[in-house]
Amino acid sequence: MNAIEVTNLVKHYRDVKAVDDISFTIKEGTICGILGPNGSGKTTTIKCICNIIIPDQGEIKLLGKDHYQAYKYISTLFEGNRNLYWRLTPRENLRYFAGLRGLGGRKLENQIDELLERFNLQSKRNVVVNNLSRGMQQKVAIAMTLISNTDIVLLDEPTLGLDVQTTVEIKNILRSISKDMKKTVLLSSHDMHLVQDVCEEVIVINKGKVVVQDRVSNLLDMFSRMTYEIVFLEHLTEELKDELQSFNNKFYLINDSKIELDLASYDEIYSLVDYFKEKNLTIKEFKQKEINFERIYLEYTKEVN
């Protein structure tokens, strides 16, 4: 079953069409990234899914059901510090947010203990959230989305502002939420390393439209085959940099003697080598490069004509 189905979604803000006939599906039990630059329509789409914003047109279904009772199916962590009550402890926060959904009793207390254990927060269960580290606060916030036991969890920038160690811990938690807890995770983030490491699929939105939906592995494979890193013995002059940009519009300057190029075919390699020879540039190293997801994201979010 599809966890989320969005069909022909449209939303205007006066004369601005923020979401322009968007359609996509997300399979149950997967981690899917929903990405897009500022002003792309991504946030409006997410809020429509959560029934915070009412679309002008289109249909949204959660687990095959109408999304107008979205709170039954989806729990959400929004970016920033507004997800928790700072004067409450982790246990009290979880109990409070569960109470908002009518949950309580001994079963709930057992679930709280299980979540605190899963997130390695048992030793801090009675410490006021305001006195916890940023990473621990974020773990409490993620745990809060799970206490209601909804099938879908939406996480907006879950690693924003975290140190490397805590980010790695959050990555493992996200995998566990999907694999062990059988949740569907919709992840919104500008951290391309996070997306590449944990997401199975991505949806990229730009200018109010879906510009790509595919498995992360497929996109990485497609782009990595034709990306090359070239290191020169000489330094590139500004004139040569401009010429290279006109020679290949997928030219990326790494430093004054190293570039990366995305080539459309192997035939381009030969003409490129001849070009470097003509410019008296000596190639020190020429190798195929594994691309990271950030490059792919930038390619799909270029100006839409």
KEBAKE-938913 format. One record per residue: residue in three letters; z, x, y of N, C-alpha, C in turn. Coordinates in pm, whole numbers, padded with zeros to 5 digits, always signed. Example, Ala and Ser with C-alpha at 12.3 -4.5 7.8 and 13.67 -1.06 7.14 Angstrom:
2
ALA+00780+01319-00569+00780+01230-00450+00780+01320-00330;SER+00708+01285-00225+00714+01367-00106+00787+01290+00003;
//
This chain:
305
MET+00000+00084-00120+00000+00000+00000+00000+00087+00125;ASN-00063+00036+00230-00055+00104+00360+00076+00068+00428;ALA+00146+00170+00477+00270+00145+00551+00239+00088+00689;ILE+00134+00142+00753+00097+00099+00888-00053+00074+00891;GLU-00091-00042+00944-00233-00074+00965-00251-00117+01111;VAL-00332-00043+01183-00364-00076+01322-00513-00108+01329;THR-00546-00227+01380-00686-00272+01380-00726-00317+01520;ASN-00827-00248+01575-00889-00286+01704-00787-00307+01816;LEU-00695-00212+01828-00587-00222+01927-00640-00191+02067;VAL-00607-00278+02163-00648-00260+02302-00528-00288+02393;LYS-00508-00201+02492-00403-00224+02591-00448-00175+02728;HIS-00440-00263+02827-00473-00229+02965-00346-00219+03048;TYR-00349-00130+03146-00252-00130+03255-00332-00152+03383;ARG-00339-00280+03424-00426-00319+03534-00570-00280+03502;ASP-00629-00188+03579-00770-00153+03557-00788-00037+03460;VAL-00678+00018+03411-00685+00133+03320-00674+00086+03176;LYS-00773+00124+03094-00767+00092+02951-00699+00208+02880;ALA-00568+00194+02857-00489+00302+02797-00521+00320+02649;VAL-00546+00208+02581-00582+00212+02439-00711+00134+02423;ASP-00812+00199+02366-00948+00145+02367-00999+00122+02225;ASP-00963+00008+02165-01015-00034+02035-00979+00066+01924;ILE-00850+00098+01915-00801+00195+01817-00777+00127+01682;SER-00820+00194+01575-00794+00148+01439-00758+00268+01352;PHE-00655+00253+01268-00622+00355+01169-00523+00297+01069;THR-00509+00364+00955-00410+00326+00853-00330+00449+00813;ILE-00205+00426+00773-00118+00534+00725-00062+00490+00590;LYS-00081+00572+00489-00039+00537+00354+00113+00544+00340;GLU+00164+00459+00255+00307+00454+00229+00353+00585+00166;GLY+00469+00636+00209+00529+00754+00149+00476+00887+00198;THR+00393+00887+00303+00336+01011+00355+00402+01050+00488;ILE+00379+01176+00527+00415+01222+00661+00285+01236+00739;CYS+00270+01157+00842+00148+01156+00921+00179+01192+01066;GLY+00105+01285+01121+00121+01321+01261+00031+01237+01349;ILE+00084+01187+01459+00002+01118+01559+00009+01202+01687;LEU-00106+01256+01727-00110+01358+01831-00202+01316+01944;GLY-00179+01375+02060-00267+01351+02174-00206+01408+02299;PRO-00290+01452+02393-00240+01506+02520-00178+01396+02606;ASN-00113+01436+02713-00057+01338+02806-00167+01247+02860;GLY-00141+01117+02861-00241+01022+02910-00345+00983+02809;SER-00327+01024+02683-00428+00997+02581-00421+00855+02526;GLY-00307+00787+02544-00286+00656+02483-00197+00661+02362;LYS-00152+00782+02326-00068+00799+02207+00065+00725+02220;THR+00135+00745+02333+00266+00682+02350+00255+00531+02355;THR+00152+00479+02422+00131+00334+02426+00108+00280+02285;THR+00028+00351+02205+00003+00310+02067+00132+00305+01987;ILE+00214+00409+02001+00342+00415+01929+00432+00298+01969;LYS+00439+00271+02099+00525+00162+02146+00472+00026+02103;CYS+00342+00014+02089+00285-00111+02035+00327-00129+01889;ILE+00323-00021+01812+00363-00027+01671+00508-00071+01659;CYS+00592-00022+01749+00735-00055+01749+00764-00190+01813;ASN+00661-00258+01864+00674-00388+01932+00755-00377+02062;ILE+00751-00260+02124+00812-00241+02255+00714-00283+02364;ILE+00585-00260+02338+00477-00303+02426+00388-00401+02349;ILE+00350-00509+02413+00263-00609+02350+00117-00575+02382;PRO+00033-00551+02281-00107-00518+02308-00184-00639+02361;ASP-00295-00612+02429-00381-00719+02479-00467-00778+02366;GLN-00509-00691+02276-00591-00734+02163-00553-00649+02042;GLY-00595-00697+01925-00578-00619+01804-00464-00669+01717;GLU-00451-00606+01602-00353-00648+01502-00281-00525+01447;ILE-00150-00539+01426-00070-00432+01366+00009-00493+01250;LYS+00003-00427+01135+00082-00471+01020+00166-00354+00969;LEU+00290-00383+00933+00381-00286+00875+00412-00330+00733;LEU+00371-00250+00635+00389-00285+00493+00328-00422+00463;GLY+00216-00449+00527+00143-00573+00506+00198-00693+00580;LYS+00305-00674+00657+00368-00785+00729+00343-00773+00879;ASP+00355-00887+00947+00336-00889+01092+00438-00799+01160;HIS+00394-00722+01260+00482-00622+01322+00574-00681+01429;TYR+00567-00811+01454+00653-00870+01557+00801-00864+01521;GLN+00830-00841+01394+00967-00813+01352+00977-00668+01305;ALA+00925-00579+01391+00915-00437+01356+01049-00375+01320;TYR+01158-00426+01382+01289-00366+01358+01330-00373+01211;LYS+01270-00464+01134+01303-00475+00992+01241-00363+00911;TYR+01136-00302+00964+01058-00207+00885+01059-00064+00938;ILE+01095-00047+01065+01078+00084+01127+01200+00121+01211;SER+01244+00247+01199+01349+00303+01284+01288+00417+01363;THR+01333+00434+01487+01264+00523+01579+01358+00621+01647;LEU+01316+00746+01652+01383+00848+01731+01290+00887+01845;PHE+01327+00854+01969+01245+00889+02083+01287+01025+02138;GLU+01192+01089+02206+01217+01221+02265+01331+01214+02367;GLY+01411+01321+02372+01516+01330+02474+01654+01303+02417;ASN+01751+01288+02506+01891+01278+02467+01946+01136+02472;ARG+01857+01037+02474+01905+00899+02490+01923+00827+02357;ASN+01922+00901+02247+01929+00838+02116+02071+00822+02063;LEU+02168+00890+02124+02305+00890+02074+02403+00856+02185;TYR+02523+00815+02144+02633+00798+02240+02717+00926+02236;TRP+02720+00994+02349+02776+01129+02355+02928+01132+02337;ARG+02998+01020+02364+03143+01018+02352+03188+00971+02213;LEU+03094+00947+02125+03125+00909+01988+03100+01026+01894;THR+03164+01027+01781+03142+01130+01679+03018+01095+01598;PRO+02967+01188+01514+02854+01154+01427+02882+01031+01341;ARG+03000+01024+01281+03033+00909+01198+03033+00779+01279;GLU+03091+00784+01398+03098+00665+01482+02959+00622+01531;ASN+02872+00720+01561+02735+00687+01602+02662+00616+01489;LEU+02671+00669+01369+02602+00608+01256+02656+00467+01228;ARG+02787+00452+01237+02848+00321+01214+02804+00221+01322;TYR+02795+00269+01446+02758+00181+01558+02614+00132+01543;PHE+02520+00226+01518+02379+00186+01510+02353+00100+01387;ALA+02428+00123+01279+02416+00035+01162+02467-00104+01196;GLY+02576-00110+01274+02632-00239+01314+02537-00322+01396;LEU+02453-00255+01476+02354-00329+01555+02256-00406+01466;ARG+02241-00359+01343+02151-00426+01248+02229-00514+01150;GLY+02357-00535+01178+02436-00624+01094+02487-00562+00968;LEU+02491-00428+00961+02537-00359+00840+02683-00317+00856;GLY+02756-00317+00748+02896-00276+00752+02956-00273+00613;GLY+03087-00249+00605+03156-00252+00476+03159-00118+00407;ARG+03216-00117+00286+03233+00006+00207+03100+00071+00172;LYS+02999-00011+00142+02867+00045+00108+02812+00128+00223;LEU+02828+00077+00346+02782+00151+00462+02857+00283+00476;GLU+02988+00281+00457+03067+00404+00470+03022+00508+00369;ASN+02987+00465+00249+02935+00558+00148+02800+00616+00192;GLN+02715+00531+00251+02585+00578+00299+02601+00679+00413;ILE+02698+00654+00500+02725+00748+00609+02767+00883+00552;ASP+02856+00881+00453+02900+01007+00391+02783+01081+00327;GLU+02694+01007+00262+02577+01069+00198+02485+01134+00301;LEU+02464+01065+00413+02377+01121+00517+02441+01244+00584;LEU+02569+01237+00612+02636+01352+00672+02630+01473+00578;GLU+02641+01447+00448+02630+01555+00349+02488+01610+00345;ARG+02389+01521+00345+02248+01563+00340+02211+01649+00460;PHE+02265+01616+00577+02233+01686+00700+02331+01799+00732;ASN+02419+01828+00635+02515+01937+00651+02603+01917+00775;LEU+02651+01793+00792+02731+01758+00910+02873+01712+00874;GLN+02911+01726+00747+03042+01676+00706+03155+01741+00785;SER+03144+01872+00809+03253+01942+00880+03261+01900+01027;LYS+03155+01835+01079+03152+01794+01220+03158+01642+01235;ARG+03192+01573+01128+03182+01426+01129+03275+01361+01232;ASN+03385+01429+01266+03480+01370+01361+03484+01444+01495;VAL+03378+01523+01522+03366+01595+01649+03279+01514+01744;VAL+03323+01496+01867+03244+01421+01965+03107+01487+01981;VAL+03001+01405+01979+02863+01456+01982+02839+01549+02101;ASN+02901+01520+02214+02883+01602+02334+02927+01747+02312;ASN+03012+01770+02211+03062+01905+02184+02986+01975+02072;LEU+02882+01911+02021+02800+01971+01916+02685+02051+01977;SER+02628+02142+01899+02511+02216+01943+02391+02124+01951;ARG+02287+02169+02022+02165+02088+02037+02104+02057+01900;GLY+02106+02154+01810+02049+02131+01678+02126+02027+01598;MET+02259+02033+01605+02340+01935+01534+02322+01796+01593;GLN+02312+01789+01726+02287+01658+01789+02157+01598+01738;GLN+02055+01683+01724+01926+01631+01677+01935+01585+01532;LYS+02012+01655+01452+02029+01612+01313+02102+01478+01306;VAL+02200+01458+01391+02269+01329+01397+02170+01220+01436;ALA+02084+01250+01534+01986+01150+01581+01888+01113+01470;ILE+01844+01211+01391+01753+01181+01280+01826+01100+01173;ALA+01950+01138+01145+02030+01062+01048+02045+00917+01093;MET+02057+00897+01224+02071+00762+01279+01950+00674+01243;THR+01829+00735+01238+01710+00656+01203+01710+00616+01056;LEU+01791+00682+00975+01791+00656+00831+01902+00562+00787;ILE+02002+00541+00871+02118+00462+00830+02081+00317+00802;SER+01976+00267+00867+01935+00127+00845+01849+00111+00721;ASN+01810+00225+00663+01732+00225+00538+01598+00151+00551;THR+01533+00165+00667+01399+00109+00683+01298+00196+00607;ASP+01185+00136+00572+01084+00209+00494+01003+00306+00580;ILE+00997+00282+00711+00917+00364+00801+01009+00427+00905;VAL+00989+00556+00930+01067+00629+01030+00970+00694+01128;LEU+00989+00668+01256+00906+00728+01359+00989+00830+01436;LEU+00943+00955+01440+01016+01063+01505+00930+01124+01616;ASP+00980+01117+01738+00908+01169+01855+00970+01303+01896;GLU+00893+01410+01882+00936+01546+01918+01072+01583+01856;PRO+01082+01579+01723+01212+01604+01659+01262+01748+01669;THR+01173+01845+01702+01217+01985+01711+01215+02038+01854;LEU+01197+01951+01952+01187+01995+02091+01316+02065+02134;GLY+01303+02188+02185+01417+02262+02239+01508+02324+02136;LEU+01468+02324+02009+01553+02379+01904+01519+02524+01876;ASP+01618+02600+01827+01594+02739+01790+01517+02745+01658;VAL+01472+02865+01621+01386+02880+01503+01458+02836+01376;GLN+01584+02876+01360+01659+02844+01238+01675+02693+01222;THR+01709+02623+01331+01727+02478+01324+01594+02408+01301;THR+01486+02462+01360+01353+02404+01338+01315+02410+01191;VAL+01342+02522+01126+01315+02535+00983+01396+02433+00904;GLU+01521+02414+00943+01608+02317+00876+01554+02175+00894;ILE+01507+02143+01015+01451+02010+01040+01324+01988+00957;LYS+01242+02093+00944+01122+02082+00860+01159+02043+00717;ASN+01261+02108+00662+01304+02077+00526+01358+01935+00517;ILE+01428+01891+00621+01480+01754+00624+01366+01654+00623;LEU+01261+01680+00703+01147+01588+00709+01080+01575+00573;ARG+01063+01688+00504+01003+01683+00371+01091+01602+00276;SER+01222+01619+00289+01315+01547+00203+01311+01397+00230;ILE+01298+01359+00357+01292+01217+00393+01174+01150+00323;SER+01061+01221+00318+00941+01165+00255+00949+01170+00103;LYS+00983+01288+00051+00975+01309-00095+01093+01246-00168;ASP+01214+01272-00122+01333+01228-00195+01377+01087-00157;MET+01365+01054-00028+01411+00922+00018+01298+00820+00020;LYS+01175+00864-00011+01059+00774-00025+01027+00699+00104;LYS+01044+00766+00217+01013+00704+00346+00872+00745+00392;THR+00812+00659+00473+00690+00695+00545+00733+00748+00681;VAL+00686+00868+00715+00726+00932+00841+00606+00941+00933;LEU+00618+00881+01051+00517+00894+01156+00573+00992+01258;LEU+00508+01106+01272+00561+01217+01351+00475+01242+01473;SER+00537+01234+01591+00468+01267+01715+00525+01398+01768;SER+00438+01497+01791+00488+01627+01834+00378+01708+01901;HIS+00419+01797+01993+00329+01897+02048+00347+02032+01979;ASP+00435+02038+01881+00459+02160+01805+00358+02164+01690;MET+00248+02237+01711+00141+02238+01612+00183+02308+01482;HIS+00276+02403+01491+00326+02468+01369+00402+02368+01283;LEU+00481+02282+01346+00552+02177+01274+00453+02083+01206;VAL+00353+02039+01280+00252+01948+01225+00181+02011+01106;GLN+00141+02136+01121+00069+02206+01014+00156+02222+00889;ASP+00286+02245+00909+00375+02275+00797+00420+02150+00720;VAL+00433+02035+00788+00495+01920+00719+00404+01799+00703;CYS+00300+01786+00785+00218+01664+00781+00109+01674+00674;GLU+00086+01563+00606-00025+01555+00512-00153+01512+00583;GLU-00139+01418+00675-00253+01370+00754-00220+01376+00901;VAL-00324+01377+00984-00304+01367+01128-00403+01267+01187;ILE-00357+01201+01293-00442+01116+01374-00438+01174+01515;VAL-00554+01210+01568-00560+01264+01704-00622+01160+01795;ILE-00550+01125+01902-00595+01026+01999-00626+01096+02131;ASN-00740+01063+02190-00777+01118+02320-00857+01014+02398;LYS-00827+01001+02526-00895+00903+02611-00892+00763+02553;GLY-00779+00729+02491-00761+00594+02439-00830+00565+02308;LYS-00889+00667+02245-00961+00648+02120-00912+00745+02013;VAL-00927+00705+01886-00902+00797+01776-01022+00888+01762;VAL-01001+01019+01780-01113+01112+01770-01122+01176+01632;VAL-01011+01173+01557-01017+01220+01419-00895+01169+01343;GLN-00916+01133+01217-00807+01111+01122-00849+01174+00991;ASP-00770+01269+00945-00806+01341+00823-00682+01412+00770;ARG-00693+01462+00649-00587+01543+00592-00582+01678+00665;VAL-00464+01729+00687-00449+01857+00755-00521+01967+00678;SER-00511+01964+00546-00575+02067+00463-00726+02066+00481;ASN-00786+01946+00493-00931+01937+00512-00974+01997+00646;LEU-00898+01967+00751-00932+02019+00884-00916+02170+00890;LEU-00809+02221+00832-00788+02365+00832-00898+02437+00755;ASP-00938+02379+00642-01043+02440+00561-01176+02440+00634;MET-01209+02329+00697-01337+02316+00769-01347+02419+00882;PHE-01239+02436+00958-01244+02526+01072-01230+02673+01031;SER-01149+02701+00931-01120+02841+00898-01241+02913+00840;ARG-01331+02842+00778-01448+02906+00717-01534+02980+00818;MET-01535+02934+00941-01630+02987+01038-01563+03053+01159;THR-01439+03095+01144-01368+03160+01255-01355+03309+01223;TYR-01392+03393+01320-01389+03537+01299-01314+03607+01411;GLU-01243+03712+01372-01174+03798+01469-01249+03931+01478;ILE-01277+03973+01602-01352+04097+01624-01272+04187+01717;VAL-01252+04311+01672-01180+04410+01752-01278+04521+01789;PHE-01282+04556+01918-01371+04660+01968-01293+04788+01999;LEU-01363+04899+01993-01303+05026+02037-01292+05029+02189;GLU-01388+04966+02256-01392+04964+02402-01320+04841+02457;HIS-01287+04846+02586-01232+04731+02656-01347+04648+02714;LEU-01333+04518+02710-01435+04430+02764-01421+04419+02916;THR-01534+04434+02983-01533+04414+03128-01535+04265+03158;GLU-01505+04228+03282-01509+04088+03321-01649+04030+03306;GLU-01749+04114+03335-01889+04070+03321-01922+04037+03176;LEU-01876+04122+03084-01902+04098+02943-01828+03974+02892;LYS-01709+03952+02944-01635+03832+02905-01712+03706+02944;ASP-01768+03707+03065-01846+03592+03111-01971+03574+03026;GLU-02035+03685+02990-02156+03677+02908-02125+03623+02768;LEU-02012+03667+02712-01973+03620+02580-01945+03469+02582;GLN-01886+03425+02691-01857+03282+02704-01986+03200+02704;SER-02089+03251+02771-02217+03180+02774-02292+03196+02642;PHE-02271+03309+02574-02335+03332+02444-02279+03239+02338;ASN-02150+03215+02344-02085+03129+02246-01973+03053+02314;ASN-01985+02920+02321-01886+02842+02396-01755+02822+02319;LYS-01747+02876+02197-01622+02876+02122-01570+03019+02110;PHE-01566+03084+02224-01519+03222+02236-01377+03221+02291;TYR-01287+03293+02225-01147+03298+02266-01107+03443+02287;LEU-01067+03476+02408-01023+03612+02440-00877+03628+02400;ILE-00848+03723+02311-00711+03750+02268-00648+03856+02357;ASN-00721+03965+02377-00684+04066+02477-00812+04136+02519;ASP-00804+04246+02594-00924+04309+02649-01012+04376+02546;SER-00966+04387+02422-01050+04448+02318-01056+04363+02191;LYS-01004+04243+02194-01004+04158+02075-01047+04016+02113;ILE-01138+03959+02035-01183+03822+02058-01183+03745+01927;GLU-01190+03612+01938-01214+03526+01824-01332+03437+01857;LEU-01416+03412+01756-01535+03330+01773-01544+03228+01661;ASP-01582+03106+01695-01616+03005+01595-01767+02999+01587;LEU-01821+03029+01469-01966+03036+01452-02015+02918+01369;ALA-02130+02868+01404-02187+02751+01337-02254+02787+01205;SER-02302+02911+01192-02371+02953+01070-02361+03104+01054;TYR-02386+03152+00933-02381+03296+00907-02491+03371+00981;ASP-02602+03303+01010-02711+03368+01082-02666+03416+01219;GLU-02569+03346+01276-02519+03386+01408-02452+03523+01405;ILE-02398+03560+01291-02330+03689+01282-02426+03803+01312;TYR-02550+03794+01257-02646+03903+01275-02690+03915+01421;SER-02716+03802+01482-02756+03806+01623-02641+03853+01710;LEU-02520+03823+01670-02402+03865+01743-02385+04017+01736;VAL-02403+04073+01617-02393+04219+01600-02499+04289+01683;ASP-02621+04236+01683-02727+04295+01766-02691+04288+01914;TYR-02630+04180+01954-02589+04163+02094-02484+04268+02132;PHE-02385+04290+02045-02282+04390+02074-02342+04530+02081;LYS-02438+04558+01994-02504+04689+01995-02579+04712+02126;GLU-02646+04605+02171-02719+04613+02298-02626+04639+02416;LYS-02502+04590+02408-02404+04606+02515-02318+04730+02497;ASN-02357+04815+02399-02284+04940+02372-02138+04916+02337;LEU-02114+04810+02262-01980+04782+02212-01970+04823+02065;THR-01865+04898+02032-01845+04946+01896-01743+04857+01826;ILE-01785+04798+01715-01695+04710+01641-01602+04792+01553;LYS-01473+04780+01579-01372+04848+01499-01334+04765+01377;GLU-01328+04634+01394-01288+04545+01285-01355+04410+01304;PHE-01403+04353+01194-01471+04224+01196-01424+04149+01071;LYS-01346+04043+01088-01292+03975+00971-01284+03825+00992;GLN-01296+03754+00881-01277+03610+00884-01129+03582+00902;LYS-01098+03478+00977-00959+03452+01014-00916+03313+00971;GLU-00793+03304+00920-00736+03173+00892-00687+03114+01023;ILE-00731+02995+01051-00700+02933+01180-00571+02850+01169;ASN-00496+02839+01275-00381+02749+01274-00422+02616+01336;PHE-00335+02517+01320-00373+02382+01358-00387+02364+01509;GLU-00325+02451+01586-00335+02439+01731-00480+02446+01779;ARG-00559+02534+01719-00699+02547+01757-00776+02418+01728;ILE-00750+02360+01612-00817+02236+01576-00782+02125+01675;TYR-00655+02116+01708-00609+02014+01803-00680+02030+01937;LEU-00691+02153+01985-00757+02178+02113-00905+02139+02107;GLU-00968+02164+01994-01109+02127+01980-01129+01976+01991;TYR-01041+01901+01930-01057+01755+01927-01008+01688+02053;THR-00933+01759+02137-00884+01696+02259-00956+01747+02383;LYS-01074+01808+02363-01156+01844+02477-01205+01718+02548;GLU-01254+01735+02667-01303+01623+02747-01402+01539+02669;VAL-01376+01409+02661-01467+01317+02592-01572+01268+02691;ASN-01699+01283+02654-01807+01240+02744-01820+01089+02744;
//
